[in-house]
Amino acid sequence: MQDKKFSQRLRSVISHISALPTLPVVASRVMELLHNPQTPVQKIADVICSDQSLTTAVLKLVNSSYYGFPRQISTVKHALVILGFNEIRNITFTISVLRSFPPTKNSPSFNYRDFWKHSLGCAVAARMLAKFFRYRVSGKVFVAALVHDIGKILLSQYARDLFEKVMQEVSSRNISFYQAEKNVLGVTHAEIGGWLAHQWNFPQEIEEVIKFHHFPSEARINPPLCAVVHLSDVLVRMRAVGWSGDGEVFYPHPGVWRILQSLRPDLDSSHLDYFNALLEEEIERAKPLFNIIG
């Protein structure tokens, strides 16, 4: 009965969304191609180059100080060879998602540019953590962290009336965005974002991260992926990188350390200060990446 009531509440919220945003064709196609490690480099390059403005943006970033190559990279194919499939996918996907939800539509209660700064900060932090844990799916980590809060932006741009009610609840009661959603809507951005990820045919692992990034212990398909994204969100909030709708700074969910000990048995909460110091350096180095936001 509880599941039925939840489904009804979710359908009620979704019915307020005026038009479902679509993932740009190039980004969707690149995601598909990169699922197959045997895909020829030229085929991926051709897909990206079919969008000239995307090509220009990709080449501008790969030639920035973020990567620090001594020689100019003049073609997408060359960039793919030098940086690898995962890195080019991350860049392409980031640019494409920002196009779907432009950071220029600020409302009185929500700053989209700061929201995307938070999201990209989480992606940078998640990749940093993946390297620390020697996690084998670091490419998925970046994408999952970038879109973990996609439900918030969907609400803000496609169900503005409901979103403003949530923001009023955050402001008037000084509570978290998550709790305000529960109070006002009966569902959260995590569940709404999971629905969008399903509509966009995202991998099930990423859909799960979006649904459970607040409670990684509930993940069943890939708990470590969910835990890494959760921890990246905590770290970025601690460093106040961007803003995601409230000023809450929380500590990692207790189950996170247990999940991540499968990757590093010596891990515990004492590593939090170490990760914070690492992230400060990583955010500074990633400044050219943040220029994508504008």
JOJO-V540869 format. One record per residue. N is the residue number from 1. PHI is phi in radians with two decimals (NA if undefined). PSI is psi as a letter, one per 40 degrees, with the letter a starting at -180 (* if undefined). OMEGA is omega as a letter, one per 20 degrees, with the letter a starting at -180 (NA if undefined). Layout:
N:PHI:PSI:OMEGA ; N:PHI:PSI:OMEGA
This chain:
1:NA:d:r ; 2:-1.09:d:r ; 3:-1.09:d:r ; 4:-1.13:d:r ; 5:-1.12:d:r ; 6:-1.07:d:a ; 7:-1.05:d:r ; 8:-1.17:d:r ; 9:-1.15:d:r ; 10:-1.10:d:r ; 11:-1.07:d:r ; 12:-1.10:d:r ; 13:-1.17:d:a ; 14:-1.10:d:a ; 15:-1.12:e:r ; 16:-1.43:e:a ; 17:-1.35:h:a ; 18:-1.20:d:a ; 19:-2.73:h:a ; 20:-1.21:h:r ; 21:-1.17:i:r ; 22:-1.92:i:r ; 23:-1.26:h:a ; 24:-0.89:i:a ; 25:-0.98:d:a ; 26:-1.10:d:a ; 27:-1.09:d:r ; 28:-1.10:d:a ; 29:-1.20:d:r ; 30:-1.10:d:r ; 31:-1.04:d:r ; 32:-1.12:d:a ; 33:-1.10:d:a ; 34:-1.38:e:r ; 35:-1.22:d:a ; 36:-1.84:h:a ; 37:-1.13:e:r ; 38:-1.55:e:a ; 39:-1.09:h:a ; 40:-1.07:i:r ; 41:-0.99:d:a ; 42:-1.08:d:a ; 43:-1.14:d:r ; 44:-1.17:d:r ; 45:-1.05:d:a ; 46:-1.11:d:r ; 47:-1.12:d:a ; 48:-1.13:d:a ; 49:-1.23:e:r ; 50:-1.20:e:r ; 51:-2.01:h:a ; 52:-1.13:d:a ; 53:-1.18:d:r ; 54:-1.16:d:r ; 55:-1.01:d:a ; 56:-1.07:d:a ; 57:-1.15:d:r ; 58:-1.10:d:a ; 59:-1.16:d:r ; 60:-1.09:d:a ; 61:-1.25:d:a ; 62:-1.19:e:r ; 63:-1.68:e:a ; 64:-1.45:i:r ; 65:-1.16:e:a ; 66:-1.05:d:r ; 67:-1.73:d:r ; 68:1.13:f:r ; 69:-1.31:h:a ; 70:-1.24:d:a ; 71:-2.05:i:a ; 72:-1.14:h:r ; 73:-1.70:h:a ; 74:-1.79:e:a ; 75:-2.34:i:r ; 76:-1.12:d:r ; 77:-1.05:d:r ; 78:-1.08:d:r ; 79:-1.06:d:r ; 80:-1.10:d:a ; 81:-1.18:d:a ; 82:-1.32:d:a ; 83:-1.64:d:a ; 84:1.65:i:a ; 85:-1.06:d:a ; 86:-1.05:d:a ; 87:-1.15:d:r ; 88:-1.20:d:r ; 89:-1.06:d:a ; 90:-1.03:d:a ; 91:-1.10:d:a ; 92:-1.07:d:a ; 93:-1.16:d:r ; 94:-1.04:d:a ; 95:-1.06:d:a ; 96:-1.20:d:r ; 97:-1.15:d:r ; 98:-1.10:d:r ; 99:-1.20:d:a ; 100:-1.22:d:a ; 101:-2.24:g:a ; 102:-0.98:h:a ; 103:-1.42:e:a ; 104:-1.77:e:a ; 105:-1.68:g:a ; 106:-1.18:i:r ; 107:-2.00:i:a ; 108:-1.01:d:a ; 109:-1.86:e:a ; 110:-2.59:h:r ; 111:-1.79:h:a ; 112:-1.20:d:a ; 113:-1.13:d:r ; 114:-1.18:d:r ; 115:-1.07:d:a ; 116:-1.23:d:r ; 117:-1.12:d:r ; 118:-1.07:d:a ; 119:-1.12:d:r ; 120:-1.21:d:r ; 121:-1.06:d:r ; 122:-1.10:d:r ; 123:-1.12:d:r ; 124:-1.11:d:r ; 125:-1.13:d:a ; 126:-1.14:d:r ; 127:-1.14:d:r ; 128:-1.06:d:r ; 129:-1.15:d:r ; 130:-1.05:d:r ; 131:-1.14:d:r ; 132:-1.05:d:a ; 133:-1.48:e:a ; 134:0.91:f:a ; 135:-1.41:h:a ; 136:-1.27:e:a ; 137:-1.98:f:a ; 138:-1.10:d:r ; 139:-1.12:d:r ; 140:-1.16:d:a ; 141:-1.03:d:a ; 142:-1.05:d:a ; 143:-1.10:d:a ; 144:-1.08:d:r ; 145:-1.21:d:r ; 146:-1.04:d:a ; 147:-1.85:e:a ; 148:-1.08:d:a ; 149:-1.82:f:a ; 150:-1.03:d:r ; 151:-1.11:d:r ; 152:-1.15:d:a ; 153:-1.23:d:r ; 154:-1.12:d:r ; 155:-1.07:d:a ; 156:-1.17:d:a ; 157:-1.77:e:a ; 158:-2.15:e:r ; 159:-2.54:f:a ; 160:-0.99:d:a ; 161:-1.08:d:r ; 162:-1.17:d:a ; 163:-1.07:d:a ; 164:-1.12:d:r ; 165:-1.14:d:r ; 166:-1.14:d:a ; 167:-1.12:d:r ; 168:-1.11:d:r ; 169:-1.16:d:r ; 170:-1.03:d:a ; 171:-1.22:d:a ; 172:-1.26:d:a ; 173:-1.88:e:r ; 174:0.94:f:a ; 175:-2.13:i:a ; 176:-1.24:i:r ; 177:-1.04:d:a ; 178:-1.05:d:a ; 179:-1.19:d:r ; 180:-1.09:d:r ; 181:-1.09:d:r ; 182:-1.04:d:a ; 183:-1.17:d:a ; 184:-1.55:d:a ; 185:-1.83:d:a ; 186:1.47:e:r ; 187:-2.39:i:a ; 188:-2.12:i:r ; 189:-1.06:d:r ; 190:-1.13:d:r ; 191:-1.26:d:r ; 192:-1.17:d:r ; 193:-1.13:d:r ; 194:-1.09:d:r ; 195:-1.10:d:r ; 196:-1.11:d:r ; 197:-1.03:d:r ; 198:-1.15:d:r ; 199:-1.12:d:a ; 200:-1.51:e:r ; 201:1.03:f:r ; 202:-1.19:i:r ; 203:-0.98:i:a ; 204:-1.01:d:r ; 205:-1.07:d:a ; 206:-1.27:d:r ; 207:-1.02:d:r ; 208:-1.15:d:r ; 209:-1.02:d:a ; 210:-1.07:d:a ; 211:-1.20:d:a ; 212:-2.08:f:a ; 213:-1.17:e:r ; 214:-1.47:d:a ; 215:-2.33:g:a ; 216:-1.06:d:r ; 217:-1.15:e:r ; 218:-1.49:e:r ; 219:-1.20:i:a ; 220:-2.13:d:a ; 221:-1.33:d:a ; 222:-2.61:g:a ; 223:-0.98:d:r ; 224:-1.06:d:r ; 225:-1.07:d:r ; 226:-1.13:d:a ; 227:-1.18:d:r ; 228:-1.09:d:r ; 229:-1.16:d:r ; 230:-1.02:d:a ; 231:-1.16:d:r ; 232:-1.11:d:r ; 233:-1.09:d:r ; 234:-1.05:d:a ; 235:-1.10:d:a ; 236:-1.19:d:r ; 237:-1.16:d:r ; 238:-1.08:d:a ; 239:-1.56:e:r ; 240:0.96:f:r ; 241:-1.50:h:a ; 242:1.24:a:a ; 243:-2.78:h:a ; 244:-2.09:f:r ; 245:2.07:e:r ; 246:-2.70:i:a ; 247:-1.74:e:a ; 248:-1.18:h:r ; 249:-2.03:h:a ; 250:-2.09:i:r ; 251:-1.58:i:a ; 252:-0.98:i:r ; 253:-1.01:h:a ; 254:-0.93:d:a ; 255:-1.31:e:a ; 256:-1.09:d:a ; 257:-1.10:d:r ; 258:-1.12:d:a ; 259:-1.13:d:a ; 260:-1.33:e:r ; 261:-1.17:e:r ; 262:-1.19:d:r ; 263:-1.71:d:r ; 264:-2.44:g:a ; 265:-1.02:d:a ; 266:-1.48:e:a ; 267:-1.27:i:r ; 268:-2.74:a:a ; 269:-1.12:e:r ; 270:-1.17:e:r ; 271:-1.31:e:a ; 272:-1.03:d:r ; 273:-1.12:d:r ; 274:-1.11:d:r ; 275:-1.11:d:r ; 276:-1.06:d:r ; 277:-1.15:d:r ; 278:-1.07:d:a ; 279:-1.15:d:r ; 280:-0.99:d:r ; 281:-1.16:d:a ; 282:-1.17:d:r ; 283:-1.12:d:r ; 284:-1.09:d:a ; 285:-1.17:d:a ; 286:-1.56:e:a ; 287:-0.91:d:r ; 288:-1.06:d:r ; 289:-1.15:d:a ; 290:-1.19:e:r ; 291:-1.15:e:r ; 292:-1.02:d:a ; 293:-1.21:d:r ; 294:1.74:*:NA
